[in-house]
Amino acid sequence: MILDLLFPNRCIHCNRIIDPELLVCDLCFSQIHFTHYNYLENNPIKEKCSVFFPVENAFSLLQFEEEGLSRKIIHELKYRNRERVGKILADWTFERLKFNTQKPDLLVSVPLHPKKLKERGYNQLHLFTETLSSYYTIPFDHQLIKRNHYSKAQALKDKKHRLESIHTFSVTQPVTGKHVLLIDDVFTTGNTVSSVAWEILNGGGNTVSVLVMAIDI
């Protein structure tokens, strides 16, 4: 209570004091660019994924813009030690993503290398995934995919090096016959998602769908 008075929670965009559980104020919330994609129909992220691997369905919550509010939100989650932003993003996703009859069997998030995990202190996708698992009653597995190599963030790589990720990931156990929903933060080139998707499919996965927090169009 005293800390709340001394260090009140503020909107990450306009700096207004807001409720401790919020990320942005009501005025700034209206400036967030949600995609409004339909998970069960063709949309930009499904079209991009389908170039690289056979994708069943795909959804992105936000449009990632270099100078936009979505970028601030993702950076708060990844680089400013605000893991709880993952839950807020999961809340927003649950309000907008409907599986209907095509509910996945398993939620799997892109892993961090152990060195990166130690540096950051948490995987920015875990709370997001776990919250969605609870909301949709779909199991998750944080151990299914292993990242084999330590590398700098995709956002810090040039285009040439973003495309160099052969054998970056491996599966730790078979996923025979399962429809896996693969979860990542930002879809940029599609390289990371594609690499993991092929590992799942080659590991016996029946179908792969994709869910990302934001897409860089």
Order of alpha helices (4+ residues) and beta strands (2+ residues): alpha-alpha-alpha-beta-alpha-alpha-beta-alpha-alpha-beta-alpha-beta-beta-alpha-beta
